[in-house]
Amino acid sequence: MIFHMTALTFVHVVISLVGIFSGLFVVLGLIVGKRYDHLTALFLATTTATSITGFFFPFHGVTPAIVVGIISLIVLAVADFARYSRRLAGGWTRTYVISAVLALYLNVFVLVVQLFEKVPSLRALAPTQSEAPFKIAQLAVLTLFIALGFFAVRGFHNQPLRAQEQTAEAA
């Protein structure tokens, strides 16, 4: 056990946090019109790994966590397709930006759920996660990500392909 967590939980948490932090930099880059290719690859890979490793935990039937994991994987598939298969051409730029922001939001949404479940002071405020503090926190996160998404769509324009991407495309 690491920090009172199983190895699976520890790895899942680390991957999740890397996905969240790299995703925040990617989204901030989108807002200012910058394409961070390596950071984007890290964000998409770790966020995908987060969703996949979430399915390794024991569960009985369909749970909200399973539903969020499935939605996240679908959103990430769209982001990957828009970014890597369609190379952000035309409307795929907007599709990528929206799906990337949504994927990050889903990861942060789960983080807030886990914080209210695992941190004693937050758990005391919302033991069933149906209380006002939990709802307010999730509403604040949702509002923040709607704003981030809006500014990311407005700020990010299709950046010109690099020389190696243009060469590969020509082949």
PyRosetta script that sets phi, psi and omega in degrees:
from pyrosetta import init, pose_from_sequence

init()
pose = pose_from_sequence("MIFHMTALTFVHVVISLVGIFSGLFVVLGLIVGKRYDHLTALFLATTTATSITGFFFPFHGVTPAIVVGIISLIVLAVADFARYSRRLAGGWTRTYVISAVLALYLNVFVLVVQLFEKVPSLRALAPTQSEAPFKIAQLAVLTLFIALGFFAVRGFHNQPLRAQEQTAEAA")
pose.set_psi(1, 139.4)
pose.set_omega(1, 179.8)
pose.set_phi(2, -120.4)
pose.set_psi(2, 120.2)
pose.set_omega(2, -177.0)
pose.set_phi(3, 51.9)
pose.set_psi(3, 41.5)
pose.set_omega(3, -179.2)
pose.set_phi(4, 63.2)
pose.set_psi(4, 27.0)
pose.set_omega(4, 177.4)
pose.set_phi(5, -122.5)
pose.set_psi(5, 150.1)
pose.set_omega(5, 172.6)
pose.set_phi(6, -69.2)
pose.set_psi(6, 165.0)
pose.set_omega(6, 178.8)
pose.set_phi(7, -59.8)
pose.set_psi(7, -41.5)
pose.set_omega(7, 179.3)
pose.set_phi(8, -61.4)
pose.set_psi(8, -45.8)
pose.set_omega(8, -180.0)
pose.set_phi(9, -63.1)
pose.set_psi(9, -43.5)
pose.set_omega(9, 179.9)
pose.set_phi(10, -60.7)
pose.set_psi(10, -48.5)
pose.set_omega(10, 179.4)
pose.set_phi(11, -61.7)
pose.set_psi(11, -43.6)
pose.set_omega(11, 179.4)
pose.set_phi(12, -60.5)
pose.set_psi(12, -43.5)
pose.set_omega(12, 179.9)
pose.set_phi(13, -66.0)
pose.set_psi(13, -45.4)
pose.set_omega(13, 179.7)
pose.set_phi(14, -61.1)
pose.set_psi(14, -47.1)
pose.set_omega(14, 179.1)
pose.set_phi(15, -60.6)
pose.set_psi(15, -42.1)
pose.set_omega(15, 179.5)
pose.set_phi(16, -61.1)
pose.set_psi(16, -45.6)
pose.set_omega(16, -178.8)
pose.set_phi(17, -66.5)
pose.set_psi(17, -38.9)
pose.set_omega(17, 175.8)
pose.set_phi(18, -62.6)
pose.set_psi(18, -42.3)
pose.set_omega(18, 178.0)
pose.set_phi(19, -62.0)
pose.set_psi(19, -42.5)
pose.set_omega(19, -179.4)
pose.set_phi(20, -66.7)
pose.set_psi(20, -49.0)
pose.set_omega(20, -177.5)
pose.set_phi(21, -66.9)
pose.set_psi(21, -42.6)
pose.set_omega(21, 177.8)
pose.set_phi(22, -66.6)
pose.set_psi(22, -36.8)
pose.set_omega(22, 178.3)
pose.set_phi(23, -63.9)
pose.set_psi(23, -38.0)
pose.set_omega(23, 177.4)
pose.set_phi(24, -62.1)
pose.set_psi(24, -41.7)
pose.set_omega(24, 177.9)
pose.set_phi(25, -67.4)
pose.set_psi(25, -37.9)
pose.set_omega(25, 178.4)
pose.set_phi(26, -63.1)
pose.set_psi(26, -47.2)
pose.set_omega(26, -178.8)
pose.set_phi(27, -65.4)
pose.set_psi(27, -41.5)
pose.set_omega(27, 176.3)
pose.set_phi(28, -61.9)
pose.set_psi(28, -37.5)
pose.set_omega(28, 175.0)
pose.set_phi(29, -62.2)
pose.set_psi(29, -42.2)
pose.set_omega(29, 178.3)
pose.set_phi(30, -60.2)
pose.set_psi(30, -40.5)
pose.set_omega(30, -178.9)
pose.set_phi(31, -61.4)
pose.set_psi(31, -38.4)
pose.set_omega(31, -179.1)
pose.set_phi(32, -94.8)
pose.set_psi(32, 8.3)
pose.set_omega(32, 174.5)
pose.set_phi(33, 80.7)
pose.set_psi(33, 24.0)
pose.set_omega(33, -179.9)
pose.set_phi(34, -110.8)
pose.set_psi(34, 143.0)
pose.set_omega(34, 179.7)
pose.set_phi(35, -108.8)
pose.set_psi(35, 108.2)
pose.set_omega(35, 178.7)
pose.set_phi(36, -96.4)
pose.set_psi(36, 90.2)
pose.set_omega(36, -171.3)
pose.set_phi(37, -60.8)
pose.set_psi(37, -48.8)
pose.set_omega(37, -178.3)
pose.set_phi(38, -68.2)
pose.set_psi(38, -40.2)
pose.set_omega(38, 178.2)
pose.set_phi(39, -66.6)
pose.set_psi(39, -37.0)
pose.set_omega(39, 176.7)
pose.set_phi(40, -62.9)
pose.set_psi(40, -44.5)
pose.set_omega(40, 178.3)
pose.set_phi(41, -60.9)
pose.set_psi(41, -42.1)
pose.set_omega(41, 177.8)
pose.set_phi(42, -63.0)
pose.set_psi(42, -46.4)
pose.set_omega(42, 179.6)
pose.set_phi(43, -59.2)
pose.set_psi(43, -51.6)
pose.set_omega(43, -177.7)
pose.set_phi(44, -64.8)
pose.set_psi(44, -40.2)
pose.set_omega(44, -179.9)
pose.set_phi(45, -66.9)
pose.set_psi(45, -46.7)
pose.set_omega(45, -177.5)
pose.set_phi(46, -72.3)
pose.set_psi(46, -33.1)
pose.set_omega(46, 177.9)
pose.set_phi(47, -70.0)
pose.set_psi(47, -37.0)
pose.set_omega(47, 173.7)
pose.set_phi(48, -64.3)
pose.set_psi(48, -45.0)
pose.set_omega(48, 178.7)
pose.set_phi(49, -62.0)
pose.set_psi(49, -36.4)
pose.set_omega(49, 176.6)
pose.set_phi(50, -59.3)
pose.set_psi(50, -48.6)
pose.set_omega(50, -179.1)
pose.set_phi(51, -64.3)
pose.set_psi(51, -42.8)
pose.set_omega(51, -178.5)
pose.set_phi(52, -65.6)
pose.set_psi(52, -46.4)
pose.set_omega(52, -179.1)
pose.set_phi(53, -66.3)
pose.set_psi(53, -23.7)
pose.set_omega(53, 176.1)
pose.set_phi(54, -62.0)
pose.set_psi(54, -27.5)
pose.set_omega(54, 179.1)
pose.set_phi(55, -76.5)
pose.set_psi(55, -10.9)
pose.set_omega(55, 179.6)
pose.set_phi(56, -80.4)
pose.set_psi(56, -13.6)
pose.set_omega(56, 179.4)
pose.set_phi(57, -77.2)
pose.set_psi(57, 148.0)
pose.set_omega(57, -180.0)
pose.set_phi(58, -66.5)
pose.set_psi(58, 137.7)
pose.set_omega(58, 177.9)
pose.set_phi(59, -149.2)
pose.set_psi(59, 159.5)
pose.set_omega(59, 179.6)
pose.set_phi(60, -126.0)
pose.set_psi(60, 108.0)
pose.set_omega(60, -179.7)
pose.set_phi(61, 77.4)
pose.set_psi(61, -171.9)
pose.set_omega(61, 179.9)
pose.set_phi(62, -83.1)
pose.set_psi(62, 124.3)
pose.set_omega(62, -180.0)
pose.set_phi(63, -116.2)
pose.set_psi(63, 165.0)
pose.set_omega(63, 174.9)
pose.set_phi(64, -56.7)
pose.set_psi(64, -36.0)
pose.set_omega(64, 179.3)
pose.set_phi(65, -64.1)
pose.set_psi(65, -39.4)
pose.set_omega(65, 178.4)
pose.set_phi(66, -65.1)
pose.set_psi(66, -42.9)
pose.set_omega(66, 180.0)
pose.set_phi(67, -62.6)
pose.set_psi(67, -45.8)
pose.set_omega(67, 179.2)
pose.set_phi(68, -62.8)
pose.set_psi(68, -40.5)
pose.set_omega(68, 178.0)
pose.set_phi(69, -61.7)
pose.set_psi(69, -42.8)
pose.set_omega(69, 178.7)
pose.set_phi(70, -65.9)
pose.set_psi(70, -45.9)
pose.set_omega(70, 178.2)
pose.set_phi(71, -60.0)
pose.set_psi(71, -43.6)
pose.set_omega(71, -179.9)
pose.set_phi(72, -60.1)
pose.set_psi(72, -43.9)
pose.set_omega(72, 179.9)
pose.set_phi(73, -64.4)
pose.set_psi(73, -37.4)
pose.set_omega(73, 177.3)
pose.set_phi(74, -65.6)
pose.set_psi(74, -45.9)
pose.set_omega(74, 179.5)
pose.set_phi(75, -61.9)
pose.set_psi(75, -41.9)
pose.set_omega(75, 179.0)
pose.set_phi(76, -66.0)
pose.set_psi(76, -36.1)
pose.set_omega(76, 176.7)
pose.set_phi(77, -62.8)
pose.set_psi(77, -40.8)
pose.set_omega(77, 177.4)
pose.set_phi(78, -64.3)
pose.set_psi(78, -44.9)
pose.set_omega(78, 179.0)
pose.set_phi(79, -61.0)
pose.set_psi(79, -46.1)
pose.set_omega(79, 178.3)
pose.set_phi(80, -60.3)
pose.set_psi(80, -44.9)
pose.set_omega(80, -179.4)
pose.set_phi(81, -62.3)
pose.set_psi(81, -46.5)
pose.set_omega(81, -179.1)
pose.set_phi(82, -64.3)
pose.set_psi(82, -42.2)
pose.set_omega(82, -175.7)
pose.set_phi(83, -76.6)
pose.set_psi(83, -47.3)
pose.set_omega(83, -170.2)
pose.set_phi(84, -100.1)
pose.set_psi(84, -37.3)
pose.set_omega(84, 179.5)
pose.set_phi(85, -83.3)
pose.set_psi(85, -44.1)
pose.set_omega(85, -178.5)
pose.set_phi(86, -93.9)
pose.set_psi(86, -5.3)
pose.set_omega(86, 176.1)
pose.set_phi(87, 50.6)
pose.set_psi(87, 35.7)
pose.set_omega(87, 176.2)
pose.set_phi(88, 62.2)
pose.set_psi(88, 24.5)
pose.set_omega(88, -178.7)
pose.set_phi(89, -73.9)
pose.set_psi(89, 136.4)
pose.set_omega(89, 174.7)
pose.set_phi(90, 55.6)
pose.set_psi(90, -129.7)
pose.set_omega(90, -178.5)
pose.set_phi(91, -67.9)
pose.set_psi(91, -10.9)
pose.set_omega(91, 179.5)
pose.set_phi(92, -69.4)
pose.set_psi(92, -21.1)
pose.set_omega(92, 176.0)
pose.set_phi(93, -62.9)
pose.set_psi(93, -50.8)
pose.set_omega(93, 179.8)
pose.set_phi(94, -63.7)
pose.set_psi(94, -40.6)
pose.set_omega(94, 178.8)
pose.set_phi(95, -60.3)
pose.set_psi(95, -43.9)
pose.set_omega(95, 178.8)
pose.set_phi(96, -62.4)
pose.set_psi(96, -49.2)
pose.set_omega(96, -176.7)
pose.set_phi(97, -59.4)
pose.set_psi(97, -47.4)
pose.set_omega(97, -179.0)
pose.set_phi(98, -64.1)
pose.set_psi(98, -44.0)
pose.set_omega(98, -178.1)
pose.set_phi(99, -70.0)
pose.set_psi(99, -35.4)
pose.set_omega(99, 177.7)
pose.set_phi(100, -65.4)
pose.set_psi(100, -44.6)
pose.set_omega(100, 178.9)
pose.set_phi(101, -64.8)
pose.set_psi(101, -40.8)
pose.set_omega(101, 178.8)
pose.set_phi(102, -64.6)
pose.set_psi(102, -40.4)
pose.set_omega(102, 178.1)
pose.set_phi(103, -62.0)
pose.set_psi(103, -42.8)
pose.set_omega(103, 177.9)
pose.set_phi(104, -64.9)
pose.set_psi(104, -43.5)
pose.set_omega(104, 178.2)
pose.set_phi(105, -56.4)
pose.set_psi(105, -46.2)
pose.set_omega(105, -178.6)
pose.set_phi(106, -60.9)
pose.set_psi(106, -38.7)
pose.set_omega(106, 178.2)
pose.set_phi(107, -66.5)
pose.set_psi(107, -40.7)
pose.set_omega(107, 178.4)
pose.set_phi(108, -70.7)
pose.set_psi(108, -37.9)
pose.set_omega(108, 175.5)
pose.set_phi(109, -53.8)
pose.set_psi(109, -48.0)
pose.set_omega(109, 179.3)
pose.set_phi(110, -66.1)
pose.set_psi(110, -37.6)
pose.set_omega(110, 176.8)
pose.set_phi(111, -58.1)
pose.set_psi(111, -45.1)
pose.set_omega(111, 179.7)
pose.set_phi(112, -63.5)
pose.set_psi(112, -42.4)
pose.set_omega(112, 176.9)
pose.set_phi(113, -57.8)
pose.set_psi(113, -48.3)
pose.set_omega(113, -178.3)
pose.set_phi(114, -65.8)
pose.set_psi(114, -37.9)
pose.set_omega(114, 177.7)
pose.set_phi(115, -62.4)
pose.set_psi(115, -43.7)
pose.set_omega(115, 178.9)
pose.set_phi(116, -69.5)
pose.set_psi(116, -21.8)
pose.set_omega(116, 178.7)
pose.set_phi(117, -86.0)
pose.set_psi(117, -35.7)
pose.set_omega(117, -170.3)
pose.set_phi(118, -103.9)
pose.set_psi(118, -27.6)
pose.set_omega(118, -178.2)
pose.set_phi(119, -86.8)
pose.set_psi(119, 117.4)
pose.set_omega(119, -173.6)
pose.set_phi(120, -53.1)
pose.set_psi(120, -43.3)
pose.set_omega(120, -178.1)
pose.set_phi(121, -66.7)
pose.set_psi(121, -36.5)
pose.set_omega(121, 177.2)
pose.set_phi(122, -73.5)
pose.set_psi(122, -37.8)
pose.set_omega(122, 177.8)
pose.set_phi(123, -61.9)
pose.set_psi(123, -36.6)
pose.set_omega(123, 178.5)
pose.set_phi(124, -65.4)
pose.set_psi(124, -33.3)
pose.set_omega(124, 178.8)
pose.set_phi(125, -72.5)
pose.set_psi(125, -31.3)
pose.set_omega(125, -175.7)
pose.set_phi(126, -147.6)
pose.set_psi(126, 73.2)
pose.set_omega(126, -174.6)
pose.set_phi(127, -64.1)
pose.set_psi(127, -27.5)
pose.set_omega(127, 179.8)
pose.set_phi(128, -107.4)
pose.set_psi(128, 0.6)
pose.set_omega(128, -177.8)
pose.set_phi(129, 59.8)
pose.set_psi(129, 25.1)
pose.set_omega(129, 172.8)
pose.set_phi(130, -116.7)
pose.set_psi(130, 2.9)
pose.set_omega(130, -179.1)
pose.set_phi(131, -83.0)
pose.set_psi(131, 163.3)
pose.set_omega(131, -176.1)
pose.set_phi(132, -56.2)
pose.set_psi(132, -44.2)
pose.set_omega(132, -178.1)
pose.set_phi(133, -58.6)
pose.set_psi(133, -39.5)
pose.set_omega(133, 178.3)
pose.set_phi(134, -66.7)
pose.set_psi(134, -46.2)
pose.set_omega(134, -179.5)
pose.set_phi(135, -63.0)
pose.set_psi(135, -40.3)
pose.set_omega(135, 178.9)
pose.set_phi(136, -65.1)
pose.set_psi(136, -43.1)
pose.set_omega(136, 178.7)
pose.set_phi(137, -61.4)
pose.set_psi(137, -45.1)
pose.set_omega(137, -179.1)
pose.set_phi(138, -68.7)
pose.set_psi(138, -36.5)
pose.set_omega(138, 177.0)
pose.set_phi(139, -65.1)
pose.set_psi(139, -39.3)
pose.set_omega(139, 177.9)
pose.set_phi(140, -64.0)
pose.set_psi(140, -42.4)
pose.set_omega(140, 178.1)
pose.set_phi(141, -63.6)
pose.set_psi(141, -45.4)
pose.set_omega(141, 178.8)
pose.set_phi(142, -59.8)
pose.set_psi(142, -46.2)
pose.set_omega(142, -180.0)
pose.set_phi(143, -61.3)
pose.set_psi(143, -43.7)
pose.set_omega(143, 178.3)
pose.set_phi(144, -59.5)
pose.set_psi(144, -44.6)
pose.set_omega(144, -177.1)
pose.set_phi(145, -74.2)
pose.set_psi(145, -28.4)
pose.set_omega(145, 172.8)
pose.set_phi(146, -64.5)
pose.set_psi(146, -44.1)
pose.set_omega(146, 178.3)
pose.set_phi(147, -64.6)
pose.set_psi(147, -46.0)
pose.set_omega(147, 178.3)
pose.set_phi(148, -58.9)
pose.set_psi(148, -43.7)
pose.set_omega(148, 179.2)
pose.set_phi(149, -61.8)
pose.set_psi(149, -43.6)
pose.set_omega(149, 179.4)
pose.set_phi(150, -59.7)
pose.set_psi(150, -50.1)
pose.set_omega(150, -178.3)
pose.set_phi(151, -70.2)
pose.set_psi(151, -31.2)
pose.set_omega(151, 176.9)
pose.set_phi(152, -67.1)
pose.set_psi(152, -42.4)
pose.set_omega(152, 178.0)
pose.set_phi(153, -64.0)
pose.set_psi(153, -42.0)
pose.set_omega(153, 179.9)
pose.set_phi(154, -69.8)
pose.set_psi(154, -35.9)
pose.set_omega(154, -173.1)
pose.set_phi(155, -86.4)
pose.set_psi(155, -26.0)
pose.set_omega(155, -174.3)
pose.set_phi(156, -95.0)
pose.set_psi(156, 123.8)
pose.set_omega(156, 175.6)
pose.set_phi(157, -118.3)
pose.set_psi(157, 152.5)
pose.set_omega(157, -178.9)
pose.set_phi(158, -57.1)
pose.set_psi(158, 113.8)
pose.set_omega(158, 179.2)
pose.set_phi(159, -77.5)
pose.set_psi(159, 145.8)
pose.set_omega(159, 179.6)
pose.set_phi(160, -60.3)
pose.set_psi(160, 144.2)
pose.set_omega(160, 178.1)
pose.set_phi(161, -66.0)
pose.set_psi(161, 145.4)
pose.set_omega(161, 176.3)
pose.set_phi(162, -70.0)
pose.set_psi(162, 165.6)
pose.set_omega(162, -178.3)
pose.set_phi(163, -58.3)
pose.set_psi(163, -43.4)
pose.set_omega(163, -178.8)
pose.set_phi(164, -67.9)
pose.set_psi(164, -32.7)
pose.set_omega(164, 176.8)
pose.set_phi(165, -70.1)
pose.set_psi(165, -37.4)
pose.set_omega(165, 178.5)
pose.set_phi(166, -66.9)
pose.set_psi(166, -39.3)
pose.set_omega(166, 177.7)
pose.set_phi(167, -63.6)
pose.set_psi(167, -45.0)
pose.set_omega(167, 179.8)
pose.set_phi(168, -64.5)
pose.set_psi(168, -37.1)
pose.set_omega(168, 179.7)
pose.set_phi(169, -67.9)
pose.set_psi(169, -35.6)
pose.set_omega(169, -179.1)
pose.set_phi(170, -71.6)
pose.set_psi(170, -26.9)
pose.set_omega(170, -177.0)
pose.set_phi(171, -71.7)
pose.dump_pdb("model.pdb")
